[in-house]
Amino acid sequence: MARSVWVDREECISCGLCVSLLPEVFRFEGGKSDAYAPTGAPEEKIQECVDGCPVGAIHWKD
């Protein structure tokens, strides 16, 4: 089963990195990032966004 990702919208600073890297997974909703398709890309690509988020707002669901 594929892992699923989520964005802590209270931590998100709307930098747009995740949205620009993986628009098939992330989009802006109400000015903050949202993982509208949390399994919409290979885990390796999503991990790049998890690792690259400057405030650590992107997380894997347990």
Backbone atoms as SQL, in Angstrom:
CREATE TABLE atoms (id INTEGER PRIMARY KEY, chain TEXT, resi INTEGER, resn TEXT, atom TEXT, x REAL, y REAL, z REAL);
INSERT INTO atoms VALUES
  (1, 'A', 1, 'MET', 'N', 0.840, -1.186, 0.000),
  (2, 'A', 1, 'MET', 'CA', 0.000, 0.000, 0.000),
  (3, 'A', 1, 'MET', 'C', 0.882, 1.246, 0.000),
  (4, 'A', 2, 'ALA', 'N', 0.556, 2.181, -0.877),
  (5, 'A', 2, 'ALA', 'CA', 1.350, 3.409, -0.999),
  (6, 'A', 2, 'ALA', 'C', 1.138, 4.303, 0.222),
  (7, 'A', 3, 'ARG', 'N', 2.221, 4.936, 0.623),
  (8, 'A', 3, 'ARG', 'CA', 2.112, 5.896, 1.727),
  (9, 'A', 3, 'ARG', 'C', 1.427, 7.157, 1.215),
  (10, 'A', 4, 'SER', 'N', 0.840, 7.859, 2.148),
  (11, 'A', 4, 'SER', 'CA', 0.085, 9.060, 1.843),
  (12, 'A', 4, 'SER', 'C', 0.718, 10.242, 2.567),
  (13, 'A', 5, 'VAL', 'N', 0.680, 11.407, 1.933),
  (14, 'A', 5, 'VAL', 'CA', 1.313, 12.601, 2.478),
  (15, 'A', 5, 'VAL', 'C', 0.249, 13.631, 2.846),
  (16, 'A', 6, 'TRP', 'N', 0.572, 14.493, 3.806),
  (17, 'A', 6, 'TRP', 'CA', -0.344, 15.572, 4.179),
  (18, 'A', 6, 'TRP', 'C', 0.466, 16.818, 4.520),
  (19, 'A', 7, 'VAL', 'N', -0.197, 17.974, 4.475),
  (20, 'A', 7, 'VAL', 'CA', 0.443, 19.248, 4.770),
  (21, 'A', 7, 'VAL', 'C', -0.183, 19.833, 6.032),
  (22, 'A', 8, 'ASP', 'N', 0.669, 20.177, 6.994),
  (23, 'A', 8, 'ASP', 'CA', 0.195, 20.901, 8.172),
  (24, 'A', 8, 'ASP', 'C', 0.036, 22.358, 7.750),
  (25, 'A', 9, 'ARG', 'N', -1.189, 22.749, 7.486),
  (26, 'A', 9, 'ARG', 'CA', -1.466, 24.070, 6.924),
  (27, 'A', 9, 'ARG', 'C', -1.153, 25.196, 7.905),
  (28, 'A', 10, 'GLU', 'N', -1.097, 24.908, 9.194),
  (29, 'A', 10, 'GLU', 'CA', -0.714, 25.939, 10.159),
  (30, 'A', 10, 'GLU', 'C', 0.785, 26.231, 10.091),
  (31, 'A', 11, 'GLU', 'N', 1.581, 25.236, 9.694),
  (32, 'A', 11, 'GLU', 'CA', 3.021, 25.417, 9.556),
  (33, 'A', 11, 'GLU', 'C', 3.397, 25.981, 8.192),
  (34, 'A', 12, 'CYS', 'N', 2.580, 25.737, 7.185),
  (35, 'A', 12, 'CYS', 'CA', 2.879, 26.132, 5.807),
  (36, 'A', 12, 'CYS', 'C', 3.047, 27.651, 5.696),
  (37, 'A', 13, 'ILE', 'N', 4.121, 28.063, 4.995),
  (38, 'A', 13, 'ILE', 'CA', 4.371, 29.491, 4.775),
  (39, 'A', 13, 'ILE', 'C', 4.074, 29.908, 3.327),
  (40, 'A', 14, 'SER', 'N', 3.447, 29.025, 2.567),
  (41, 'A', 14, 'SER', 'CA', 3.037, 29.308, 1.185),
  (42, 'A', 14, 'SER', 'C', 4.207, 29.641, 0.273),
  (43, 'A', 15, 'CYS', 'N', 5.344, 28.970, 0.464),
  (44, 'A', 15, 'CYS', 'CA', 6.516, 29.247, -0.372),
  (45, 'A', 15, 'CYS', 'C', 6.331, 28.742, -1.799),
  (46, 'A', 16, 'GLY', 'N', 5.500, 27.707, -1.987),
  (47, 'A', 16, 'GLY', 'CA', 5.204, 27.199, -3.326),
  (48, 'A', 16, 'GLY', 'C', 6.154, 26.143, -3.840),
  (49, 'A', 17, 'LEU', 'N', 7.147, 25.747, -3.059),
  (50, 'A', 17, 'LEU', 'CA', 8.108, 24.753, -3.526),
  (51, 'A', 17, 'LEU', 'C', 7.420, 23.439, -3.897),
  (52, 'A', 18, 'CYS', 'N', 6.604, 22.923, -3.012),
  (53, 'A', 18, 'CYS', 'CA', 5.938, 21.640, -3.279),
  (54, 'A', 18, 'CYS', 'C', 4.993, 21.742, -4.468),
  (55, 'A', 19, 'VAL', 'N', 4.280, 22.865, -4.570),
  (56, 'A', 19, 'VAL', 'CA', 3.335, 23.064, -5.668),
  (57, 'A', 19, 'VAL', 'C', 4.084, 23.116, -6.998),
  (58, 'A', 20, 'SER', 'N', 5.243, 23.762, -7.025),
  (59, 'A', 20, 'SER', 'CA', 6.001, 23.856, -8.272),
  (60, 'A', 20, 'SER', 'C', 6.670, 22.532, -8.630),
  (61, 'A', 21, 'LEU', 'N', 7.106, 21.768, -7.621),
  (62, 'A', 21, 'LEU', 'CA', 7.768, 20.489, -7.892),
  (63, 'A', 21, 'LEU', 'C', 6.792, 19.381, -8.265),
  (64, 'A', 22, 'LEU', 'N', 5.646, 19.327, -7.587),
  (65, 'A', 22, 'LEU', 'CA', 4.681, 18.243, -7.815),
  (66, 'A', 22, 'LEU', 'C', 3.247, 18.779, -7.888),
  (67, 'A', 23, 'PRO', 'N', 2.904, 19.466, -8.963),
  (68, 'A', 23, 'PRO', 'CA', 1.537, 19.975, -9.075),
  (69, 'A', 23, 'PRO', 'C', 0.485, 18.862, -9.167),
  (70, 'A', 24, 'GLU', 'N', 0.933, 17.638, -9.450),
  (71, 'A', 24, 'GLU', 'CA', -0.004, 16.516, -9.491),
  (72, 'A', 24, 'GLU', 'C', -0.359, 16.018, -8.088),
  (73, 'A', 25, 'VAL', 'N', 0.332, 16.520, -7.058),
  (74, 'A', 25, 'VAL', 'CA', 0.067, 16.134, -5.671),
  (75, 'A', 25, 'VAL', 'C', -0.385, 17.334, -4.837),
  (76, 'A', 26, 'PHE', 'N', 0.307, 18.476, -5.010),
  (77, 'A', 26, 'PHE', 'CA', 0.071, 19.658, -4.173),
  (78, 'A', 26, 'PHE', 'C', -0.537, 20.803, -4.981),
  (79, 'A', 27, 'ARG', 'N', -1.371, 21.603, -4.328),
  (80, 'A', 27, 'ARG', 'CA', -1.912, 22.824, -4.919),
  (81, 'A', 27, 'ARG', 'C', -2.191, 23.806, -3.791),
  (82, 'A', 28, 'PHE', 'N', -2.343, 25.071, -4.161),
  (83, 'A', 28, 'PHE', 'CA', -2.729, 26.070, -3.178),
  (84, 'A', 28, 'PHE', 'C', -4.236, 26.044, -2.996),
  (85, 'A', 29, 'GLU', 'N', -4.650, 26.038, -1.762),
  (86, 'A', 29, 'GLU', 'CA', -6.061, 26.071, -1.389),
  (87, 'A', 29, 'GLU', 'C', -6.167, 27.066, -0.255),
  (88, 'A', 30, 'GLY', 'N', -6.857, 28.161, -0.484),
  (89, 'A', 30, 'GLY', 'CA', -6.996, 29.178, 0.548),
  (90, 'A', 30, 'GLY', 'C', -5.668, 29.804, 0.947),
  (91, 'A', 31, 'GLY', 'N', -4.731, 29.892, -0.002),
  (92, 'A', 31, 'GLY', 'CA', -3.447, 30.520, 0.260),
  (93, 'A', 31, 'GLY', 'C', -2.389, 29.625, 0.882),
  (94, 'A', 32, 'LYS', 'N', -2.735, 28.379, 1.168),
  (95, 'A', 32, 'LYS', 'CA', -1.792, 27.426, 1.767),
  (96, 'A', 32, 'LYS', 'C', -1.732, 26.177, 0.899),
  (97, 'A', 33, 'SER', 'N', -0.630, 25.435, 1.014),
  (98, 'A', 33, 'SER', 'CA', -0.489, 24.198, 0.262),
  (99, 'A', 33, 'SER', 'C', -1.459, 23.140, 0.787),
  (100, 'A', 34, 'ASP', 'N', -1.915, 22.307, -0.135),
  (101, 'A', 34, 'ASP', 'CA', -2.807, 21.198, 0.201),
  (102, 'A', 34, 'ASP', 'C', -2.393, 19.995, -0.632),
  (103, 'A', 35, 'ALA', 'N', -2.310, 18.833, -0.010),
  (104, 'A', 35, 'ALA', 'CA', -2.013, 17.593, -0.733),
  (105, 'A', 35, 'ALA', 'C', -3.340, 17.017, -1.222),
  (106, 'A', 36, 'TYR', 'N', -3.809, 17.524, -2.359),
  (107, 'A', 36, 'TYR', 'CA', -5.116, 17.121, -2.880),
  (108, 'A', 36, 'TYR', 'C', -5.094, 15.721, -3.484),
  (109, 'A', 37, 'ALA', 'N', -3.919, 15.224, -3.857),
  (110, 'A', 37, 'ALA', 'CA', -3.758, 13.863, -4.373),
  (111, 'A', 37, 'ALA', 'C', -2.568, 13.228, -3.648),
  (112, 'A', 38, 'PRO', 'N', -2.755, 12.851, -2.377),
  (113, 'A', 38, 'PRO', 'CA', -1.633, 12.448, -1.519),
  (114, 'A', 38, 'PRO', 'C', -0.855, 11.216, -1.964),
  (115, 'A', 39, 'THR', 'N', -1.362, 10.462, -2.924),
  (116, 'A', 39, 'THR', 'CA', -0.619, 9.324, -3.463),
  (117, 'A', 39, 'THR', 'C', -0.412, 9.495, -4.964),
  (118, 'A', 40, 'GLY', 'N', -0.445, 10.735, -5.440),
  (119, 'A', 40, 'GLY', 'CA', -0.441, 11.030, -6.869),
  (120, 'A', 40, 'GLY', 'C', 0.906, 11.039, -7.565),
  (121, 'A', 41, 'ALA', 'N', 1.959, 10.646, -6.882),
  (122, 'A', 41, 'ALA', 'CA', 3.296, 10.604, -7.480),
  (123, 'A', 41, 'ALA', 'C', 4.098, 9.529, -6.762),
  (124, 'A', 42, 'PRO', 'N', 5.214, 9.105, -7.369),
  (125, 'A', 42, 'PRO', 'CA', 6.061, 8.120, -6.679),
  (126, 'A', 42, 'PRO', 'C', 6.553, 8.664, -5.337),
  (127, 'A', 43, 'GLU', 'N', 6.671, 7.784, -4.368),
  (128, 'A', 43, 'GLU', 'CA', 7.094, 8.175, -3.026),
  (129, 'A', 43, 'GLU', 'C', 8.426, 8.910, -3.029),
  (130, 'A', 44, 'GLU', 'N', 9.330, 8.541, -3.944),
  (131, 'A', 44, 'GLU', 'CA', 10.634, 9.199, -3.998),
  (132, 'A', 44, 'GLU', 'C', 10.472, 10.686, -4.332),
  (133, 'A', 45, 'LYS', 'N', 9.562, 10.997, -5.248),
  (134, 'A', 45, 'LYS', 'CA', 9.324, 12.393, -5.635),
  (135, 'A', 45, 'LYS', 'C', 8.663, 13.157, -4.491),
  (136, 'A', 46, 'ILE', 'N', 7.704, 12.531, -3.832),
  (137, 'A', 46, 'ILE', 'CA', 7.048, 13.179, -2.703),
  (138, 'A', 46, 'ILE', 'C', 8.055, 13.409, -1.577),
  (139, 'A', 47, 'GLN', 'N', 8.959, 12.453, -1.367),
  (140, 'A', 47, 'GLN', 'CA', 9.972, 12.597, -0.329),
  (141, 'A', 47, 'GLN', 'C', 10.847, 13.818, -0.582),
  (142, 'A', 48, 'GLU', 'N', 11.113, 14.147, -1.840),
  (143, 'A', 48, 'GLU', 'CA', 11.879, 15.348, -2.169),
  (144, 'A', 48, 'GLU', 'C', 11.166, 16.598, -1.628),
  (145, 'A', 49, 'CYS', 'N', 9.849, 16.616, -1.708),
  (146, 'A', 49, 'CYS', 'CA', 9.083, 17.743, -1.169),
  (147, 'A', 49, 'CYS', 'C', 9.098, 17.730, 0.359),
  (148, 'A', 50, 'VAL', 'N', 8.966, 16.550, 0.947),
  (149, 'A', 50, 'VAL', 'CA', 9.038, 16.436, 2.413),
  (150, 'A', 50, 'VAL', 'C', 10.379, 16.977, 2.898),
  (151, 'A', 51, 'ASP', 'N', 11.460, 16.544, 2.251),
  (152, 'A', 51, 'ASP', 'CA', 12.807, 16.962, 2.640),
  (153, 'A', 51, 'ASP', 'C', 13.076, 18.429, 2.332),
  (154, 'A', 52, 'GLY', 'N', 12.473, 18.944, 1.255),
  (155, 'A', 52, 'GLY', 'CA', 12.752, 20.300, 0.815),
  (156, 'A', 52, 'GLY', 'C', 11.906, 21.383, 1.450),
  (157, 'A', 53, 'CYS', 'N', 10.846, 21.008, 2.136),
  (158, 'A', 53, 'CYS', 'CA', 9.974, 22.014, 2.746),
  (159, 'A', 53, 'CYS', 'C', 10.771, 22.810, 3.783),
  (160, 'A', 54, 'PRO', 'N', 10.868, 24.140, 3.619),
  (161, 'A', 54, 'PRO', 'CA', 11.718, 24.927, 4.507),
  (162, 'A', 54, 'PRO', 'C', 11.247, 24.988, 5.956),
  (163, 'A', 55, 'VAL', 'N', 9.971, 24.678, 6.200),
  (164, 'A', 55, 'VAL', 'CA', 9.463, 24.717, 7.577),
  (165, 'A', 55, 'VAL', 'C', 8.998, 23.348, 8.077),
  (166, 'A', 56, 'GLY', 'N', 9.223, 22.305, 7.288),
  (167, 'A', 56, 'GLY', 'CA', 8.858, 20.954, 7.709),
  (168, 'A', 56, 'GLY', 'C', 7.369, 20.735, 7.840),
  (169, 'A', 57, 'ALA', 'N', 6.585, 21.356, 6.956),
  (170, 'A', 57, 'ALA', 'CA', 5.129, 21.267, 7.051),
  (171, 'A', 57, 'ALA', 'C', 4.539, 20.048, 6.330),
  (172, 'A', 58, 'ILE', 'N', 5.341, 19.327, 5.575),
  (173, 'A', 58, 'ILE', 'CA', 4.848, 18.167, 4.812),
  (174, 'A', 58, 'ILE', 'C', 5.243, 16.901, 5.550),
  (175, 'A', 59, 'HIS', 'N', 4.277, 16.036, 5.764),
  (176, 'A', 59, 'HIS', 'CA', 4.490, 14.823, 6.571),
  (177, 'A', 59, 'HIS', 'C', 3.870, 13.607, 5.909),
  (178, 'A', 60, 'TRP', 'N', 4.429, 12.452, 6.218),
  (179, 'A', 60, 'TRP', 'CA', 3.813, 11.178, 5.831),
  (180, 'A', 60, 'TRP', 'C', 2.780, 10.804, 6.884),
  (181, 'A', 61, 'LYS', 'N', 1.662, 10.262, 6.435),
  (182, 'A', 61, 'LYS', 'CA', 0.659, 9.737, 7.381),
  (183, 'A', 61, 'LYS', 'C', 1.175, 8.416, 7.908),
  (184, 'A', 62, 'ASP', 'N', 0.920, 8.152, 9.172),
  (185, 'A', 62, 'ASP', 'CA', 1.341, 6.888, 9.775),
  (186, 'A', 62, 'ASP', 'C', 0.383, 5.773, 9.404);
